[in-house]
């Protein structure tokens, strides 16, 4: 009996040792090291050449020069020599329920039942494969938005971390859009609609056409959103949308509006400067979505981006065929007829906004006609640098650090820093010299998992 117990203890010890060895191997397998790249960490300081970034599980545990950070024994080494290594990109204005089709009325009639299981997952996959690891999805049916967001979070489908608004809030939904545009009638109804969105679990509230609402309704939307600690983003197409939004206290404006007007009116500039001077309120964010103005005429003459098969990835063949048919004559799209005229004034407005002290965010309106999820984000960065003269480092921070601050998740995202989520991309070449290299992202880590 005694010898049997000793043998049992020996077997138990062997099993325990094997288990510990397996556990150690499992821990080692969770370790990754991105080695040899030029690190642009998102903080805005000088890049670090010959860097090492160590990832354990879904978090960054160390980042710096190879002299300061050692590669842990047993870590999976990802060779980044000759690459720029930077935080995963954010796109602060996308529509995953749209895929670039030219006819909104047709799309809204034909495809809502396919948003959740086909269209939105395809859009999400294209975004993350383009190096976009976080997005604000500003406008879609509520339940579809939440389901797709949560499926991505659970790892069931690939995609960026989604921060969703669900339906737009406005005075009256356009006919046929009631699933993703909610009208309000009075301040009490405005509060109730925002409360319903907040209780459902959205991440942000979106206002549009607020100049058609009463001020009491707009103020009720903003106050109720802030009571639930949700930021409010608001369209800025018309002067009164901006004036009312500033008075009500919205957190971020969307688009570079005012049609063909040569610049923002003087009173709006004064209001913007008054708001940006109030440090206690934090930054005033602005998402210009400006790239389409500058590229439209070139795209019509040279529609290579329509021929690119990247935007068809994961999209059912019948939907691809429908989109292609709608874009056979891109120069005929009514949606874009005044775009060349808007392009002539957009640089001036962009400069005005920056001079007023707003913090610009990279956002694209991705999904609108002729704007595809696999291309939109890098094209926006390219225009900021090469047409608008913005510093490449500041432009990258507008797609990494500042969006995380805007969404109040900068403790976990936005920079490559110890303790933060391991959303990291790597690109062959020097993106600070050639920003358009971001059109070919080579490596994507999302929460420490290598998805590309």
KOLBA-10244 format. One record per atom (N, C-alpha, C): y, x, z. Coordinates in steps of 0.1 Angstrom, whole numbers, plus 5000, padded with zeros to 4 digits. Example, Ala and Ser with C-alpha at 12.3 -4.5 7.8 and 13.67 -1.06 7.14 Angstrom:
! KOLBA-10244
494351325078 495551235078 496751325078 497851285071 498951375071 500051295079 
This chain:
! KOLBA-10244
498850085000 500050005000 501350095000 501250205009 502350295010 502650364996 501550404990 501750474977 502250384966 501850254967 502350154957 503850134959 504350134971 505750114974 506550234969 505950354971 506650474966 506750474951 505650434944 505650424930 506650324925 506750204932 507650104929 509050154930 509350234941 510650284942 510950384931 509950464927 510150554916 510550484903 509750374900 510050294888 511450234889 511750184901 513050124902 514250224900 514050344905 515050444904 515150484889 514050494882 514150524868 514850414860 514550294863 515250184857 516750184859 517050214872 518450224876 519150334868 518550454867 519150564860 519250534845 518250464839 518450424825 519550324824 519650234833 520750134833 522150204833 522250304842 523550374844 523850454831 522750514825 522950584813 523450494802 522850374801 523250274791 524650234793 525050214806 526350174809 527350274805 527050404808 527950514804 528050524789 526950504782 527050504767 527950384762 527750264768 528550154764 530050184767 530350244779 531750274781 532350374771 531450474768 531850574758 532150504744 531250414741 531450344728 532750264727 533250224738 534550154739 535750254736 535550374738 536650474736 536850514722 538050504717 538450554704 539650644705 539750744696 540850834696 541350844682 542550804679 543250824666 543850964667 543451054658 543751194660 544451254648 545551324650 546151404639 547251344632 547551214635 548651144627 550051174633 550951124625 552351134630 552751004637 552951014650 553050894658 554450844658 554650724654 555950644655 555650534665 556050564678 555550474689 556250344691 557350324683 558050194685 559250204694 559350304702 560450324711 561750374705 561650434693 562750474685 563050624686 562250694694 562450834696 561850914684 562051044684 561451134673 559951114672 559451104660 557951094658 557251214664 556051194668 555251304674 554151344663 554251464659 553351524649 552051564656 550951564648 549651594654 549351524667 549351394666 549251314678 547851274681 547651224694 546451164698 546751034705 546050924701 546250794708 544850754712 544650744725 543350704731 543350564735 542250494730 542050354732 540750324740 540850244750 539650214758 539550054758 538550004752 538449854751 539649804743 540449714748 541549654740 542849714744 542849824752 544149884757 544350034753 545550064752 545950204750 545950274763 545250394765 545250464778 546050594777 546350644765 547150764764 547650774750 548850834749 549450864736 550450974737 550351064727 551251184727 550751284718 551251404720 550851524712 549451564715 548851634706 547451684709 547451784720 548551854722 548651944733 548651874747 549251754747 549351684760 548251584762 547651534752 546551424753 545251484747 544251484755 542951534750 542051424746 541251454736 540251354731 539151344741 538851224747 537751214757 536351244751 535551304758 534151324754 533451194750 532851194739 532051074735 532950964728 534250994727 535050894720 534850884705 534950774699 534950764684 536250814679 536150924671 537350984666 537650924652 538950874651 539450824638 540450924633 540150984622 540951094616 542151034610 543351064615 544651014610 545451124604 544851244601 545651354595 546351304582 547651344581 548351304570 548851154570 548651084581 549050944582 550150924592 550950814589 551850764599 551050664608 551150684621 550550594631 551650514638 551550384638 552550304644 552050174649 552850104658 552349974663 552049874652 551149784654 550849684644 552149604642 552349564630 553549494626 553649354631 554849304633 555049164635 555749104623 555448974620 556248894611 556648774618 557948764620 558548664630 558748534623 558448514610 558548384604 557548364593 556448304596 555448274585 555048124586 554348084576 553747944575 552347964570 551447964580 550047984575 549447864568 550147744569 549647624562 550047634547 550847734543 551247744529 550747874523 550447874510 549847984504 550648024491 551947984490 552748034478 552847934467 552247814468 552247704458 553747664456 554047634443 555447604440 555847454443 554947364446 555347224447 554947174461 555947164469 555647124483 555146984484 555646894476 555246754476 553746744473 553346814462 551946814459 551046874470 551546984475 550747054486 550546964498 551646904502 551646824514 550746694512 550646644500 549746534497 548346574496 548046694491 546746734487 545846804497 546546884506 545746984513 545746974528 546446884535 546446884550 545046884556 544046814550 542746814556 542046944555 542647044547 541947174545 542747284552 543847244559 544647344566 543747424576 543147354585 542547414597 541347504594 540547464585 539247534583 539247624571 540247614562 540247694550 541547764547 542647694547 543947754543 544547844554 544647794566 545247874576 544347994580 543047984581 542248104583 542448214572 542548164560 542648264548 544048334550 545048264553 546348324555 546348424567 545648384577 545648474589 544848604586 543748594578 543048714574 543848804566 544548744556 545348824547 546448904555 547048834565 548148894572 547649014580 546549004587 546049114596 545549224587 544949194575 544549304566 545749384560 546949314561 548149384556 548849464568 548149464579 548749544590 549649464599 549649324597 550449234606 549549184617 549749234629 548849194640 549449094649 550749054647 551348944655 552248864646 552248734647 553148654639 553648534647 554848484643 555348354647 555148264636 554248164638 553948064628 554847944631 555847924622 556947834625 556847714617 555947624620 555847494613 554547464607 553747374614 552447334610 552047214619 551047134615 550547034624 550047094637 550347024648 550147074661 548747114664 547847024662 546447054666 545847164657 546147164644 545747274635 546247404640 547447414644 548047534648 547347594661 547147504670 546447544683 545047584680 544347514672 542947544670 542847684663 543547704653 543547834645 543947944655 545047924662 545448034671 544348064681 543747964687 542747994697 541448054691 541048014679 539948074673 540148224671 541348254666 541648404665 541548474678 542148414688 542148474702 540748494707 539848404704 538448414708 537648514699 538148564689 537448654680 536548584670 536748444669 535848374659 536248394645 537548414642 537948444629 539048554630 539148634619 540148744619 541548694617 542448764623 543848724621 544748794632 546048784630 546948834640 547048744652 547548794663 547948704674 548948604669 548748474671 549648374666 550448324678 551748314675 552648244684 553148124676 552748004680 552947884672 553947794677 554647724668 555647624672 555147484670 554047464662 553647334659 554747274650 554947144651 555847074642 557347114644 558147114633 559547124634 560147014643 561247034649 562046924656 563246904647 563546784643 564646754635 565046604637 566146564630 566646434631 565646334626 565146354614 564246264607 563346344598 562046324599 561046404591 561246354576 561046454567 561046414553 559846334550 559946234540 558746154537 557546234534 556446194541 555146264539 554946384547 555846414556 555746544564 555546514579 555346394582 555346354596 554346424605 553346484599 552346564607 552946694612 553846744605 554446874609 555946884610 556546764610 557946744613 558146624622 558746644633 558946534643 560446504644 560746374642 562146334643 562346294658 563646294662 564046254675 565146154674 565046054684 566045954684 566545944698 567646014701 568246014714 567746134723 568546164733 568246284741 566846274749 566546144753 565346124761 564146154752 564246104739 563146124730 562946274727 564146344725 564146484723 563346564734 563746534746 563046594757 561546564757 561246434754 559746394754 559046474744 559646484732 558946554721 558646704725 559646774730 559546914734 558546924746 558546824755 557646824766 556146814761 555946724751 554646714745 554146844739 555046914732 554647034725 554347144736 555247144746 554947244757 553647224764 553447094767 552147064775 550947094766 551047084753 549947114744 549747264743 550747344746 550547484747 551147564736 552247514729 552847594719 553647714726 554047804717 554647934722 556147934720 556647844711 558047854707 558447714701 559647674702 560147554697 561047584685 560847504674 561647524662 562547404659 563847434657 564747334653 565147354638 565447244631 565947244618 566847124616 567847144607 568847034605 569446984617 569747074627 570347034639 571746984638 572347014626 573646954624 573646814620 572446754618 572246614616 571846534629 571646614639 571346554652 572646534661 572546454671 573746454680 573646574688 574746624693 574746744702 573946714714 573946594720 573146564731 571646584729 571246544717 569846564713 569446714712 570346794705 570046934704 570047004718 571046974726 571047034739 569846994747 569346874746 568146824753 566946904748 566846934735 565747014730 565747154736 566947214736 567047354741 566747364756 567347274764 567247274778 565747244782 565147154775 563747124779 562847234775 563047304764 562247414760 562447534770 563647554774 563947664784 563347624797 563347504801 562647464813 561147494813 560547494802 559147534800 559047674796 560147754797 560147894794 559647924779 560147834770 559847854756 561147894749 561147994740 562248024732 562447914721 563747904717 564047814706 564647894694 564047864683 564547924670 565047804662 566147834655 566947734648 567347784634 567247694624 567647724611 569147754611 569547834601 570947874600 571447854586 571047754579 571447734565 572847694563 573347614573 574747564571 575547604583 576947614581 577747664592 577547584605 577447454604 577347374617 576047394624 575047424616 573747454623 573947574632 574747674628 574947794636 575847754648 576947684645 577947654655 577247574667 576447474662 575847384672 574747464680 573947544672 572947624679 573447724689 574647784686 575247874696 575747804708 576347684706 576847604717 575647564726 574547524720 573447474728 572647584734 572747704729 572047824735 570647854729 570547834716 569247874710 569148024711 567848074710 567548214712 567448294699 567248234688 567048304675 567348214664 568148274654 568448194642 567548244631 567248154621 566348184610 567048174597 566848274588 567348274574 568848324573 569148364561 570448404558 571048294549 571848204555 572148084549 573548084542 574147964543 575447934537 575447954522 574347924516 574147924501 574948034494 575848004485 576548104477 577848144484 578248094495 579448134502 579448294503 580648354501 580648504501 580448564515 580648494526 580448554539 580448444549 580148474562 580248384573 581648364576 582048234580 583448204584 583848284596 585148304597 585748384608 585348324621 585448194623 585148134636 583648154640 582748154631 581348184634 581248334638 581848424632 581848564636 582348574650 583448504653 583948514667 582948454677 582348344673 581348284682 580148384684 579648444674 578548534675 578948654684 580148714682 580548824690 580748784705 581148664707 581248614721 579948604727 578948554719 577548544725 576948684727 577048774717 576348904719 576948984729 578248954734 578849024744 578248994758 577548884759 577048834772 575648894775 575749014780 574549094783 573549014791 574048934801 573148864810 572248764803 572648724791 571848624783 570748694775 570848834774 569848904766 570348904751 569548974743 569948974728 569948844722 570848834712 570748714702 569948764690 568848704688 567948744677 568248674664 568048734653 568248674640 567148724630 566548624623 565448654614 565948624600 566448724592 567148684580 566348634568 565048664568 564148634557 564848654543 565248774540 566248804530 565648854517 564448904518 563848974506 563748904493 563448774494 563348694482 564548684473 565748694480 566948694472 567048814462 566648934467 566849054460 565649074449 564549024452 563349044443 563148934433 563748824434 563448714426 563548744411 564648784406 564748804392 563748914387 563549014394 562549114390 561149054390 560848974400 559548914401 559248814389 560348744385 560148654373 559848734360 560548844359 560348934347 559049014347 558649044359 557449124361 556549064372 555848964369 555048884379 553748954383 553849084385 552549154389 552149104403 553049064412 552649024425 551948894425 552148814414 551348694412 549948724408 549848824399 548548864394 547748944404 548348994415 547649064426 546548974432 545349014432 544248934437 544148934453 545049014459 544949014474 545248884480 546148804474 546548674480 545448564478 544448604470 543348504468 542248524477 542248634485 541148664494 540948554504 539748504505 539348394514 539848254510 540548244499 541048114495 540048054485 539647924487 538747864478 539247864464 538247874454 538647894440 539447784435 539247654439 540047544434 541447554438 541647604450 543047614455 543747734448 543047844446 543547954438 544047904424 543147824418 543547784404 544747694405 544847604415 545947514416 547247594418 547247694427 548447784429 548847854417 547847914410 548147984397 548847894387 548347774386 548847674376 550347644380 550547634393 551947594397 552947714395 552447834392 553347944391 553248004377 552847924367 552747974353 554048014348 555147944352 556447974347 557347994359 557248114366 558048134378 559548114377 560048144365 561448124363 561947984362 560947894362 561347744361 561347684375 560947754385 560847684398 562247644403 562347514405 563647454410 564047514423 563047544431 563347594445 564247724444 564147804433 564847934433 566047934424 566447824418 567447834408 568847894412 569147874425 570447934430 570248074437 568948114437 568648244444 569448364438 569548384425 570348494420 571748494425 572348374427 573748364432 573748394447 572748354454 572748384468 572548534470 571748604461 571548744463 572848824462 573848774455 575148844454 575948844467 575648754476 576348754489 575548794501 574248814499 573348834511 573548964518 573849064510 574149194516 575349194526 576349124521 577549114529 577249034542 576448924541 576148844553 575248924563 574349004557 573449084566 574349184573 575249244567 576149344573 577049274584 577549154581 578249084591 577449054604 576249014602 575448984613 575149104622 574849214615 574649344623 575949384630 577049374624 578349414630 578649324642 578249194641 578449104652 577549134664 576549224663 575749264674 574449184676 574049104665 572749044667 571649144666 570449114670 569249194669 568449134658 568249204646 567549144635 566049164637 565249064633 563849064633 563249054619 562249124616 561549114604 560748984603 561148904594 560448774592 560648734577 559748664571 559648654557 559648514551 559348414559 559048274554 557748284545 556848364549 555648384541 554948254539 554448234527 553748114523 554548014515 555948034514 556747944506 556447984491 557047914482 556647934468 556848084463 555748134458 555648274452 555748384462 555548354475 555648454486 554248444493 553548554491 552148564496 551948644509 550948604517 550848664530 550448804530 549748854519 549248994519 550449084514 551549034511 552649114505 553949094512 554248984519 555548944523 556249044532 555449094542 556049164553 556549304549 555749374541 556149514537 557349494527 557349394519 558549374510 559849354517 559749284528 560949264536 561449394542 560549474548 560949604553 561549694542 560949684530 561449764519 562849734515 563149604514 564549564511 565549604521 565149594534 566149634544 566549774543 565549864540 565750004539 566450044526 565849994515 566250044502 567349964495 567649844499 568749774493 569849744503 569549734516 570549704526 570949824534 570349934532 570750064539 570450074553 569449994558 569150004573 568250124575 568450184587 567650304590 566150264591 565350344585 563850314586 563350294600 563750374609 563250364623 563650234629 564950194627 565450064632 564749954625 564449964612 563649864605 562249844611 561549954614 560249944620 560349884633 561349914641 561449854654 561749704653 562349664642 562549514640 561249444637 560249524634 558949464631 557849504641 558349564652 557349604663 557949574676 558849654681 559349644695 560149514697 561149494689 562049374691 561449244691 560449214681 559849084682 559049064695 558449164700 557749154713 558649124724 559849184724 560949144734 561349004732 561548964719 562048824717 561048724722 559748754721 558748654726 558248684740 558948774746 558748814761 557348854763 556748934754 555448984756 555449134754 556649194757 556749344755 556049424765 555549364776 554649434785 553249464779 552949384769 551649404762 551649454748 552849434741 552949454727 554249534723 554249574711 555549624705 555649774705 554949844713 554949994713 553550054715 553350174711 552150244714 552350314727 551950254738 552250304752 551050274760 550750364770 549650344779 549750204786 548650134786 548550004793 548749884783 549349914771 549549804762 548349774753 548349654748 547249614738 547249714727 546049744722 545849844712 545949774698 547149734694 547449694681 548149804674 547349874665 547850004659 547449994644 548350054636 548050064622 548350214618 547650254607 547850394602 547950384587 548850464581 549150454567 549250594562 548650624551 548750754545 550150784540 550750894545 552050934541 553150914551 554350934548 555450934557 556250804555 556050704564 556750574562 558250584565 558650684572 560050694575 560850744563 560150804553 560750854541 560450744530 559250694530 558850594519 558250474526 559250384530 558850264537 557850174530 557850174516 556950094509 555550134509 555250254515 553850284517 553150184526 553850094533 553249994541 552549884533 552749884520 552049794512 550549824511 550149944515 548749984515 548350044529 548249954539 547849994552 546350034552 546050154557 544750204556 543850174568 544450164580 543650144592 544450034600 543649944605 544249834614 543349824626 543849844638 543249804651 543949684657 543149584660 543749464666 542949454680 543749464691 543149464704 542049564705 542149684699 541249784700 540049784691 539949674683 538849654674 539349694660 538549774654 538949824640 538549714630 539649644625 539349544615 539549584601 540149704599 540249764585 540249914586 
